[in-house]
Amino acid sequence: MKPRFQAFRLALAASFFLLGLPAHGQMLPVQFQAQAQMTTKAGDVTGCGFSFVAAHVDEWGMQGLSGSINLYLMGAVAVKAGLFDMAPTGNAKAPVKRTPSPFQLSWARAGSGKAVSPQKPEHRIPSEDDGFQLFVVPLEEAGADLLMRVAVGGEKLWLGFRSMEGRERIFSGPLKWEGEGEAQFRDCFDGLSRAASELSVGATR
């Protein structure tokens, strides 16, 4: 995603934030603006998920977060997110200045389900995008619930960010799909399920 377009989406998401004065470690309510994502290889679906943006304002100022969650045919769930301190610039072409927050992605979960987090050093992968953190967890550890319960089940997405001092910022809220995002996600997941079934049949022959 291009930085300028991403900044625009964050600025748009800011119109949906909820005001409050919570302390660090408490739940911070947001609404995640979501777009469906699909990964393909040679025309076949190899991954499905969604990207998201949100914003929140409290006594610490305005913060924006964005990222993505994807399930891949190879049997892994990838969670990527970045938290940014945001300030208006007064420039119509670049209305928001983003500065990476010292709080970094620690875990993710759907509703009251099990939190997905990097349990081993190799689960953490350096992100190509400045200010973002990425971890990839085997499907048997993460499960597909993180995607399905949020994307289709309507449960809230929870994201935990932690500072080096051990403080936490926890954001929670529902997805609001952009356009035909939910239908696109369902179609993608159907394709991914068919691909997985074909692989399973091929492996037993």
C-alpha positions in Angstrom: 0.0 0.0 0.0 1.4 3.4 -1.0 2.3 5.6 2.0 0.2 8.5 0.6 -2.9 6.4 0.2 -2.3 4.8 3.6 -2.1 8.2 5.2 -5.3 9.2 3.5 -7.1 6.0 4.8 -5.8 6.8 8.3 -7.1 10.3 8.0 -10.5 9.0 6.9 -10.6 6.5 9.7 -10.0 9.3 12.2 -13.6 10.5 11.5 -14.8 7.3 13.2 -12.7 7.5 16.4 -14.3 7.5 19.9 -13.1 10.1 22.4 -12.0 9.0 25.9 -9.4 9.4 28.6 -8.2 5.9 29.4 -4.9 5.0 31.0 -2.3 2.7 29.4 -3.3 -1.0 29.6 -7.0 -0.3 29.3 -9.1 -1.1 26.3 -9.2 1.7 23.7 -12.3 1.6 21.5 -11.9 2.0 17.8 -13.6 1.1 14.5 -11.5 -0.7 12.0 -12.0 0.2 8.4 -11.3 -3.0 6.4 -10.5 -4.1 2.9 -10.3 -7.7 1.7 -6.9 -9.1 0.6 -6.2 -12.0 -1.7 -2.9 -13.6 -2.6 -2.6 -15.7 -5.7 0.0 -17.8 -7.6 -0.5 -18.9 -11.2 -4.2 -18.0 -10.9 -4.7 -20.1 -7.7 -5.7 -18.6 -4.4 -2.9 -19.0 -1.8 -3.9 -16.6 0.9 -6.9 -14.6 2.2 -7.3 -11.9 4.8 -8.0 -8.2 5.3 -6.1 -4.9 5.8 -7.3 -2.4 8.4 -6.9 1.2 9.6 -8.2 2.9 12.7 -7.6 6.0 14.8 -8.1 6.9 18.5 -7.8 10.2 20.4 -7.1 10.5 24.1 -5.0 12.6 26.5 -1.9 11.2 24.7 -3.0 12.7 21.5 -4.1 11.1 18.3 -2.9 7.7 17.3 -3.5 5.7 14.1 -3.0 2.0 13.6 -3.0 0.0 10.4 -2.0 -3.5 9.3 -3.4 -6.8 8.0 -4.2 -10.3 9.0 -3.9 -13.1 6.5 -4.2 -16.9 6.4 -2.0 -18.7 3.9 -2.4 -22.1 2.2 1.0 -23.1 3.4 -0.5 -23.3 6.9 0.3 -20.0 8.6 -1.4 -16.9 9.9 0.4 -13.6 9.4 -0.4 -10.6 11.6 1.1 -7.2 10.7 0.4 -3.9 12.4 1.9 -0.6 13.2 1.0 2.1 15.7 1.7 5.8 14.9 1.5 9.1 16.6 -0.4 11.4 14.3 -0.5 15.2 13.9 -2.2 17.4 11.4 0.1 19.3 9.0 -2.3 21.8 7.5 -1.1 20.6 4.1 -4.0 19.4 1.9 -1.7 17.1 0.0 -0.3 15.4 3.1 -2.8 16.2 5.9 -1.3 13.9 8.5 2.2 13.4 9.7 2.9 9.9 11.1 5.6 9.1 13.6 6.1 5.5 14.6 5.1 4.9 18.2 7.4 3.2 20.8 4.5 0.7 21.4 5.0 -2.3 19.2 2.6 -5.1 18.2 2.5 -7.8 20.9 -0.7 -9.9 20.2 -4.0 -10.2 18.4 -7.2 -11.9 19.2 -10.9 -12.2 18.1 -13.5 -11.4 20.7 -12.9 -13.5 23.9 -10.9 -16.1 22.0 -7.2 -17.1 22.4 -4.7 -14.4 21.8 -2.3 -15.1 18.9 1.3 -14.0 19.6 4.8 -14.9 18.5 5.8 -17.7 20.9 9.2 -18.3 19.3 11.9 -15.8 18.0 11.5 -17.2 14.5 7.8 -16.2 14.5 8.9 -12.6 14.3 9.8 -11.4 10.8 11.3 -8.0 10.0 8.8 -5.8 8.2 9.7 -4.0 5.0 7.5 -1.1 6.1 8.9 1.4 8.6 7.0 1.4 12.0 5.3 -2.0 11.4 5.8 -5.3 13.2 5.1 -8.7 11.6 4.8 -12.1 13.1 3.8 -15.4 11.3 2.4 -18.2 13.5 1.7 -21.8 12.3 -2.0 -22.5 11.7 -2.1 -25.2 14.3 -1.1 -22.7 16.9 -3.2 -19.7 15.7 -6.2 -21.4 14.2 -8.4 -19.8 11.6 -10.7 -18.3 14.3 -8.8 -15.0 14.4 -9.8 -14.3 10.8 -13.3 -15.9 10.6 -14.7 -14.7 13.9 -13.7 -11.1 13.1 -14.3 -11.0 9.3 -17.5 -13.0 9.2 -18.6 -13.6 12.7 -18.8 -9.9 13.6 -16.7 -10.2 16.8 -14.4 -7.4 17.8 -10.7 -7.4 16.8 -8.3 -6.9 19.7 -4.7 -5.7 19.2 -2.2 -5.3 22.0 0.9 -3.1 21.6 3.6 -3.0 24.3 6.5 -0.6 25.0 10.0 -1.6 26.1 9.0 -0.5 29.6 6.2 -3.0 29.7 3.3 -0.6 29.3 0.4 -1.7 27.0 -2.0 0.0 24.6 -4.9 -2.3 23.7 -7.3 -1.4 20.9 -10.6 -3.1 20.3 -13.4 -2.7 17.8 -15.5 -4.2 15.0 -14.6 -4.2 11.3 -16.4 -1.9 8.9 -15.9 -3.3 5.5 -15.3 -0.9 2.6 -17.4 -1.5 -0.5 -17.9 -5.2 -1.3 -15.1 -6.2 1.1 -17.0 -8.8 3.1 -18.3 -10.6 -0.1 -14.8 -10.5 -1.6 -13.3 -12.0 1.6 -15.9 -14.8 1.6 -15.2 -15.6 -2.1 -11.5 -15.6 -1.4 -11.9 -18.0 1.6 -14.1 -20.3 -0.5 -11.3 -20.4 -3.1 -8.7 -21.1 -0.4 -10.7 -23.9 1.1 -11.1 -25.5 -2.3 -7.3 -25.3 -2.9 -6.7 -26.8 0.5 -9.1 -29.7 -0.3 -7.3 -30.3 -3.6 -4.0 -30.4 -1.9 -5.3 -32.9 0.7 -6.7 -35.2 -2.0 -3.5 -35.0 -4.0 -1.5 -35.9 -0.9 -3.5 -39.1 -0.3 -3.1 -40.4 -3.8 
